[in-house]
Amino acid sequence: MRSDTIWPSCADRIGQYPELVEGGLFDETVFENAMRFAQDIPFTGDPLNLEFALDRMSELPDVSAPVMRHSGSHRLLAEYLADECLEELGWKDESWRYLQEYCRHWLDDEAETWRWIEYLFLEYDFHLEKGRSSDPCVFLGLNSPLSREDCDNAWGSRFPEQKAFFDALELLLGHRIVGRKRALLEKCFSEVDGIGRVLSGGVMNSRDWHGVRLVVLLPVAAVPSYFSEIAHDGIRYDCLDILVEIALQVLQDENHLIPIAFDALFEEKPRIGDRVGLELVNHSPKHKERIFRELARRGLCDPEVGRLVSMATQGRVQLDHVKPELSSNGLESVKAYLSLRSGRN
């Protein structure tokens, strides 16, 4: 159990949003269980995000907490991860030690490498059967240089953020990334050059597979060709075609940049996984309406659920994005990501 003298918890923040229940997004049991599980999760800053599947709204949402370097909350996280705090909380899994070691490096303001890691997101899955939250998945948000040519001159590398990313991944994984695994990740960076950029990458500690989840920002029209370069097997392109069609209906511009999430799997033969997610960002009420209309038209979301989420995300609780995930087996999930903003209506 958390000591109340250590930090404000995510439960403290979630409890400030009764509209999550009043607006019909969650019933009281789900809300109370989420509060209980979030007691041991440190609140490191706004906005706190909740993630849930649109077809399973009776289940517990996952929570993700940001750690922003520019706000100094990375120093707060380092305090949370001090040896005495980990011991008090009973966090003995080695992934916490790896995160602790990463934070020690991230605190070095003089090191040029770490300027390219803009933020972390710590994502916690809730498991009723285990009676606790998972160890967090750690997502690294990357800064991007304005000019690749300037990078060559100043840092001797066209992708200085790639080096920072690899260094950070190795700390979080507890081992080096070499050989074909490294080559696969390098390919994901090089093939985006000139058309987009790598936004973030995640170490999925709580999942039953080994590898890295990447989020890449690409023009809608470039998505199929990008995957044809990085994935020679594992991806069935009818899946990508469906996601591109959805993006075009929502954004109505094939040159619009859109985040695409996928997995680089560290198997015996490293490969790109066949599960791909499209992050439909809620830029405006018009975008939100198009998102749920298109998902309903394709049978990916119940129209009533879409209306409920739209109506319940107009004040302090905002819809950040909706992510349909498809694979060679068809639809995997459609998840909504809510942002809990500070302040009052």
C-alpha positions in Angstrom: 0.0 0.0 0.0 1.2 3.5 -0.9 2.4 5.8 1.9 0.4 9.0 1.8 3.6 10.9 2.5 5.3 9.9 -0.8 3.3 11.4 -3.6 -0.1 12.3 -4.9 -1.5 9.3 -6.8 -3.4 8.9 -10.0 -6.4 8.0 -7.8 -6.3 11.4 -6.3 -6.6 13.0 -9.7 -9.2 10.5 -11.2 -11.4 11.2 -8.1 -11.7 14.8 -9.2 -13.7 13.8 -12.3 -17.1 12.6 -11.1 -18.4 13.4 -14.7 -16.8 10.1 -15.8 -19.7 8.4 -14.0 -22.3 11.2 -14.3 -21.7 11.4 -18.1 -22.3 7.6 -18.4 -18.8 6.6 -19.6 -18.2 4.3 -16.6 -20.5 2.8 -14.0 -19.7 3.3 -10.4 -18.2 -0.1 -9.9 -15.7 0.4 -12.7 -14.9 3.9 -11.4 -14.3 2.6 -7.9 -12.1 -0.2 -9.0 -10.1 2.2 -11.2 -9.6 4.4 -8.1 -8.5 1.4 -6.1 -5.9 0.3 -8.6 -4.6 3.8 -9.2 -3.7 4.3 -5.6 -0.1 3.1 -6.1 0.5 4.9 -9.4 2.3 8.2 -9.0 0.7 11.3 -10.5 3.5 13.0 -12.4 1.6 15.7 -14.3 -1.2 16.6 -16.7 -2.8 15.4 -18.7 -3.7 12.0 -17.2 -5.0 9.7 -19.9 -7.6 6.8 -19.6 -7.7 4.1 -22.3 -10.6 1.7 -22.9 -12.1 -0.5 -25.6 -15.3 0.8 -27.1 -16.9 -2.7 -27.1 -15.8 -3.4 -23.5 -16.7 -0.3 -21.6 -17.7 -2.3 -18.5 -14.0 -3.3 -18.1 -11.4 -1.3 -16.2 -9.7 1.4 -18.2 -5.9 1.5 -18.5 -4.1 4.6 -17.2 -1.2 6.5 -18.7 0.7 9.2 -16.8 3.0 11.6 -18.5 6.5 12.6 -17.4 7.6 15.8 -19.2 11.2 16.8 -19.2 10.5 20.5 -19.8 8.3 20.7 -16.7 10.9 19.1 -14.5 8.6 16.1 -13.6 11.4 13.8 -14.7 13.1 14.8 -11.5 10.0 14.0 -9.5 9.8 10.5 -11.1 13.5 10.0 -10.1 12.5 10.7 -6.5 9.6 8.2 -6.7 12.1 5.6 -7.9 14.5 6.0 -5.1 15.5 2.7 -3.5 13.5 3.3 -0.3 10.3 4.1 -2.2 10.6 1.0 -4.4 11.2 -1.1 -1.2 8.2 0.4 0.5 5.9 -0.2 -2.4 7.2 -3.7 -2.9 8.1 -3.0 -6.5 10.7 -5.7 -7.0 10.4 -6.4 -10.7 13.7 -5.7 -12.5 11.8 -3.4 -15.0 11.5 -0.9 -12.2 15.2 -1.0 -11.7 15.8 -0.5 -15.4 13.5 2.6 -15.3 15.3 3.9 -12.2 18.6 3.6 -14.1 17.2 5.3 -17.1 16.0 8.2 -15.0 19.5 8.7 -13.5 20.8 9.2 -17.0 17.8 11.4 -18.1 18.6 13.8 -15.2 21.9 14.7 -16.8 21.1 18.1 -18.3 24.7 18.4 -19.7 24.4 15.2 -21.8 23.5 16.1 -25.4 21.9 12.7 -26.0 19.0 13.1 -23.6 17.8 16.4 -25.1 16.1 14.2 -27.8 13.9 12.4 -25.3 11.1 15.0 -24.7 8.8 12.9 -22.4 7.9 9.6 -21.1 4.4 8.0 -20.8 4.0 5.3 -18.2 1.1 3.1 -19.2 -0.5 0.8 -16.6 -2.8 -2.1 -17.4 -5.3 -3.0 -14.7 -5.9 -6.7 -13.9 -8.8 -7.5 -11.6 -7.6 -11.1 -11.3 -4.2 -10.0 -10.1 -5.6 -7.4 -7.7 -3.1 -4.8 -8.9 -1.9 -2.8 -11.8 0.8 -4.1 -14.1 4.3 -2.9 -14.2 4.2 0.0 -16.6 4.9 0.0 -20.3 7.3 2.9 -20.9 6.9 5.1 -24.0 9.7 7.5 -25.0 8.6 10.6 -26.9 11.2 11.9 -29.3 12.1 15.4 -30.3 12.8 15.9 -34.0 15.4 18.2 -35.6 14.1 20.9 -37.9 16.8 20.1 -40.5 18.5 16.7 -41.2 21.3 18.5 -43.0 22.0 20.6 -39.9 22.1 17.4 -37.9 24.8 16.0 -40.2 26.9 19.1 -39.5 26.3 19.6 -35.8 26.1 16.0 -34.5 27.7 14.0 -37.3 24.4 12.0 -37.6 21.3 12.4 -39.6 19.2 10.9 -36.8 20.6 12.1 -33.5 17.2 11.2 -31.9 17.7 7.6 -33.0 20.9 7.3 -30.9 19.1 8.7 -27.9 16.2 6.3 -28.5 18.5 3.3 -28.8 20.5 4.3 -25.7 17.3 4.7 -23.7 15.8 1.4 -24.9 18.9 -0.5 -23.9 18.6 1.0 -20.4 14.9 0.2 -20.1 15.4 -3.4 -21.5 18.5 -4.1 -19.5 20.5 -5.4 -22.5 22.0 -4.2 -25.7 20.1 -4.1 -29.0 22.4 -5.6 -31.7 22.4 -7.5 -34.9 19.2 -8.0 -36.8 17.1 -6.4 -34.0 19.0 -3.2 -34.3 18.9 -3.3 -38.1 15.1 -3.7 -38.0 14.7 -0.6 -35.8 17.2 1.4 -37.9 15.2 0.5 -41.0 12.1 2.0 -39.3 13.9 5.3 -38.9 15.6 5.5 -42.3 12.5 4.7 -44.3 10.6 7.6 -42.7 13.3 10.1 -43.7 11.9 12.9 -45.8 8.2 12.0 -45.4 7.6 11.9 -41.6 9.2 11.0 -38.4 9.3 8.5 -35.5 7.1 10.0 -32.7 7.6 7.5 -29.9 8.6 4.0 -29.0 7.5 1.8 -26.1 9.0 -1.0 -24.0 6.0 -3.2 -23.4 6.9 -4.7 -20.0 3.5 -6.0 -19.1 2.8 -7.8 -22.4 3.5 -11.4 -23.4 5.8 -10.6 -26.3 9.3 -9.1 -26.6 10.1 -6.1 -28.7 9.3 -2.4 -29.1 6.1 -0.6 -30.1 6.7 2.3 -32.4 4.5 5.2 -33.4 5.4 6.8 -36.7 4.0 10.0 -38.2 3.3 9.6 -41.9 1.2 11.1 -44.7 -1.8 9.0 -45.2 -0.9 8.1 -48.7 2.6 6.9 -47.7 1.5 4.3 -45.2 1.4 1.3 -47.6 4.7 2.0 -49.2 6.4 2.6 -45.8 5.3 -0.8 -44.6 6.3 -2.5 -47.9 9.9 -1.3 -47.1 10.1 -2.2 -43.4 8.0 -5.4 -43.4 8.8 -8.1 -45.9 6.5 -10.5 -44.1 4.0 -10.4 -41.3 1.9 -7.6 -42.7 -1.1 -8.3 -45.0 -1.8 -5.2 -47.0 -5.6 -5.5 -47.0 -5.4 -4.5 -43.4 -3.4 -1.3 -44.2 -5.8 -0.5 -47.1 -8.7 -0.5 -44.6 -6.9 1.8 -42.2 -5.9 4.2 -45.1 -9.5 4.3 -46.3 -10.7 5.2 -42.7 -8.1 7.9 -42.4 -9.1 9.4 -45.8 -12.7 9.5 -44.8 -11.9 11.2 -41.5 -9.2 13.6 -42.7 -10.2 14.1 -46.3 -6.6 14.7 -47.3 -4.1 12.1 -48.4 -1.2 14.3 -47.4 -2.4 14.8 -43.9 0.1 13.4 -41.3 -1.3 10.6 -39.1 0.3 8.5 -36.3 0.6 4.8 -37.1 1.4 2.3 -34.3 3.0 -1.1 -34.9 5.4 -3.6 -33.2 8.9 -4.5 -33.9 9.1 -8.1 -32.6 12.4 -9.4 -31.2 11.9 -13.0 -32.1 14.5 -15.4 -33.4 14.0 -13.7 -36.7 13.1 -10.1 -35.9 10.1 -8.8 -37.8 7.4 -6.3 -37.9 4.2 -7.6 -36.3 1.0 -7.9 -38.3 -1.1 -5.7 -35.9 -1.3 -2.1 -36.9 -3.1 0.8 -35.2 -4.3 4.1 -36.7 -4.5 7.0 -34.2 -7.4 9.2 -35.3 -6.6 12.4 -33.4 -9.6 14.5 -32.3 -8.6 17.9 -33.8 -12.1 19.4 -33.6 -15.8 18.6 -33.1 -16.0 18.0 -36.8 -13.2 15.4 -36.7 -14.8 13.7 -33.7 -18.1 13.4 -35.6 -16.3 12.0 -38.7 -14.4 9.5 -36.6 -17.4 7.9 -35.0 -19.5 8.1 -38.1 -16.9 6.3 -40.2 -16.3 3.6 -37.5 -20.0 3.0 -37.2 -20.4 2.8 -41.0 -17.8 0.0 -41.1 -19.3 -1.8 -38.1 -16.3 -1.1 -35.9 -18.2 0.9 -33.3 -21.7 0.8 -32.1 -23.3 4.2 -33.0 -24.8 4.6 -29.5 -21.4 4.1 -28.0 -20.0 6.7 -30.3 -22.7 9.2 -29.4 -22.1 8.5 -25.7 -18.4 9.1 -25.9 -18.9 12.3 -28.0 -21.4 13.8 -25.5 -19.3 12.9 -22.5 -16.1 14.5 -23.8 -16.9 18.1 -24.1 -15.6 19.6 -20.9 -12.6 18.8 -18.7 -12.7 15.2 -20.0 -11.6 15.4 -23.7 -11.3 12.7 -26.4 -7.6 12.7 -27.4 -7.8 10.1 -30.1 -9.5 6.8 -31.2 -7.3 3.9 -32.3 -8.7 1.1 -34.5 -6.3 -1.8 -34.6 -6.4 -4.4 -37.4 -4.3 -7.4 -38.3 -4.4 -10.2 -40.8 -7.1 -11.7 -38.7 -9.3 -8.6 -39.0 -10.4 -6.2 -36.3 -8.5 -6.5 -33.1 -9.9 -3.6 -31.1 -11.1 0.0 -31.2 -9.9 2.0 -28.2 -10.7 5.5 -27.1 -8.1 7.6 -25.2 -9.5 10.2 -22.9 -7.4 13.2 -21.6 -8.3 14.5 -18.1 -7.5 18.2 -18.2 -6.8 20.3 -15.2 -9.1 23.2 -14.3 -12.8 23.5 -14.1 -15.6 23.7 -16.6 
